[in-house]
């Protein structure tokens, strides 16, 4: 049964959380917008829960708590529950009273997993972008796409041969495995810790790691993330995910421009963009090959502007990995990591609002 998000007040407490939070605190604006977005998702939440039984943690409180985890670089849900015992700002933002019990970490995690089934993170991001205060800040003509590696929560020692021929680890709790002479690939090996993680390199000469690929689409006016998705690593995953995000966000009714780096300069991607009513402002890759971007595109001044603006697509990746917990999330599997990645990108959009709208708005 769906838990209630209504605060009943602290009858025997002298501490008023509303008075403890400064009037100009940036979280006040963020909390107002988050609450309005969550209210718009009320019917969606209602479909996730039975009409009777033991009340769950309110989904609104779950999402506020997960956003706090991204805002303040809280490493784990267990650490988040610990800090809720004494951090009044966190309690106020989530909607807990001073005397309310803090959830058991395993109960919180189990309730959070329920939200994975309904793609709540993606729907939250969409509702956030549709909010009246946010919608006015977005460009509806010019966008950028890119991808980044998100390191898996699995060690290289877990990447063993599918046929069982890998050398077993040495005795002990964390035994060593000598695999440096072993020829390993995603076709012949897999991680026993996170089977969906794949071996990937950031570039030539770089160390291979078990990872996923996180992809975003940003608008070029203020750099808001408008689409986000995490998938398994493959050769063309960034281009394929970019196509899907573009079609989802702008299904061809209006011509738009999309900036991208040299990795997107392929004949298939450029051709598909034109079919989608998209002008591909892709950086030319002329290293020992002909670029798929010809003079029809690069002669326009808008192409140069897009190439300058597209560099901002790296900003949500940087924030997500240094602040938002995406450097190496303590989660396993595409479904959980995609939820984490998408909600972190929504958190990135939210932290931009106090500066763009005004703290006291």
HUQUIGI-V634530 format. One record per pair of residues at least 4 apart in sequence whose ideal C-beta (glycine too) atoms are under 6 Angstrom apart, sorted by the first residue. I is the first residue (numbers start at 0). J is the second residue. D is the distance in whole Angstrom. If there is no record, write none. Layout:
I_J_D + I_J_D
This chain:
0_48_6 + 0_49_6 + 0_51_6 + 0_52_4 + 0_54_5 + 1_48_4 + 2_54_4 + 2_55_5 + 2_56_5 + 2_57_4 + 3_57_6 + 4_57_4 + 4_59_4 + 4_94_6 + 6_94_6 + 6_96_6 + 9_96_5 + 9_97_5 + 9_98_5 + 12_97_5 + 12_98_6 + 14_97_5 + 16_87_6 + 16_91_4 + 19_87_5 + 20_24_5 + 20_91_5 + 23_358_5 + 23_359_6 + 25_353_4 + 25_358_6 + 26_30_6 + 26_92_6 + 28_353_5 + 28_358_6 + 28_360_6 + 29_349_5 + 30_92_6 + 32_130_6 + 36_126_5 + 36_127_5 + 36_130_6 + 37_59_5 + 39_126_5 + 40_44_6 + 40_126_6 + 44_58_5 + 47_117_6 + 55_110_5 + 56_60_6 + 56_61_6 + 56_102_6 + 56_110_4 + 60_93_5 + 60_94_5 + 61_110_6 + 61_111_6 + 63_92_6 + 63_93_5 + 64_93_5 + 65_342_6 + 66_346_5 + 67_71_6 + 67_89_6 + 67_92_6 + 68_73_4 + 68_79_5 + 69_323_4 + 69_343_5 + 69_346_4 + 72_322_5 + 73_78_5 + 73_79_5 + 74_78_5 + 75_329_6 + 76_104_5 + 76_107_6 + 76_108_6 + 77_104_4 + 80_101_5 + 80_104_5 + 82_86_5 + 83_89_6 + 83_101_5 + 84_101_6 + 90_95_4 + 95_99_4 + 102_106_5 + 102_107_5 + 114_119_4 + 115_334_5 + 115_338_5 + 119_123_6 + 120_338_5 + 120_341_4 + 120_342_4 + 121_341_5 + 123_345_6 + 124_345_4 + 127_345_6 + 128_133_6 + 128_225_6 + 132_356_6 + 136_221_5 + 136_355_6 + 137_218_5 + 137_223_6 + 138_218_4 + 138_219_5 + 138_220_4 + 140_255_6 + 141_219_4 + 141_256_5 + 142_216_6 + 142_218_6 + 142_257_5 + 143_217_5 + 143_258_4 + 143_309_4 + 143_312_4 + 144_216_5 + 144_241_4 + 144_257_6 + 144_259_5 + 145_312_4 + 146_212_5 + 146_214_4 + 146_237_4 + 147_213_5 + 147_316_4 + 148_199_6 + 148_201_6 + 148_210_4 + 149_211_5 + 149_213_5 + 149_325_6 + 150_208_6 + 150_210_5 + 150_327_4 + 151_193_5 + 151_196_4 + 151_209_4 + 151_210_6 + 152_329_5 + 152_331_6 + 153_157_5 + 153_190_5 + 153_192_4 + 153_193_4 + 153_196_5 + 153_209_5 + 156_176_5 + 157_190_5 + 157_191_5 + 157_192_4 + 158_188_5 + 158_190_5 + 159_165_4 + 160_164_5 + 160_165_4 + 160_188_5 + 161_189_6 + 168_174_3 + 168_176_5 + 169_174_4 + 169_175_5 + 170_174_6 + 183_188_5 + 185_197_5 + 185_198_5 + 189_194_6 + 190_194_6 + 190_196_5 + 190_209_6 + 193_331_4 + 195_231_6 + 195_332_5 + 195_333_5 + 196_209_4 + 197_231_6 + 197_232_4 + 198_207_5 + 199_210_5 + 199_232_4 + 200_205_5 + 200_207_5 + 201_205_5 + 210_232_6 + 211_229_5 + 211_336_6 + 212_230_6 + 212_232_5 + 212_236_5 + 213_229_5 + 213_340_5 + 214_228_5 + 214_240_4 + 215_224_5 + 215_227_5 + 215_315_6 + 216_225_5 + 216_226_4 + 216_244_5 + 217_222_6 + 217_224_5 + 217_312_5 + 218_223_5 + 218_225_5 + 219_308_4 + 222_311_4 + 222_314_6 + 223_348_5 + 224_315_5 + 224_344_4 + 224_348_6 + 225_248_6 + 226_244_4 + 226_248_5 + 227_341_5 + 227_344_4 + 228_240_5 + 229_336_5 + 229_337_4 + 229_340_4 + 230_236_5 + 230_240_6 + 235_239_5 + 236_240_6 + 238_263_6 + 238_268_5 + 242_271_6 + 246_250_6 + 249_255_5 + 251_275_5 + 251_276_4 + 254_276_5 + 255_277_6 + 256_278_5 + 256_280_5 + 256_305_6 + 257_277_5 + 258_280_4 + 258_305_4 + 258_309_3 + 259_263_4 + 259_281_5 + 260_282_5 + 261_282_5 + 261_284_4 + 263_268_5 + 263_281_5 + 264_281_5 + 264_284_4 + 264_290_6 + 264_291_6 + 266_270_6 + 266_291_5 + 269_279_5 + 269_291_4 + 272_277_4 + 272_279_4 + 280_302_5 + 280_305_4 + 281_292_5 + 283_290_4 + 283_292_5 + 284_290_6 + 285_290_5 + 292_296_5 + 294_298_5 + 296_302_6 + 297_302_5 + 305_309_6 + 315_319_6 + 315_344_6 + 315_347_5 + 318_322_5 + 318_323_6 + 318_347_5 + 319_323_4 + 319_325_4 + 319_343_5 + 320_325_5 + 320_326_4 + 323_343_4 + 324_328_6 + 325_343_6 + 328_339_5 + 330_335_4 + 330_336_5 + 330_339_6 + 333_337_6 + 336_340_6 + 351_355_6 + 352_356_5 + 353_358_5 + 356_360_5
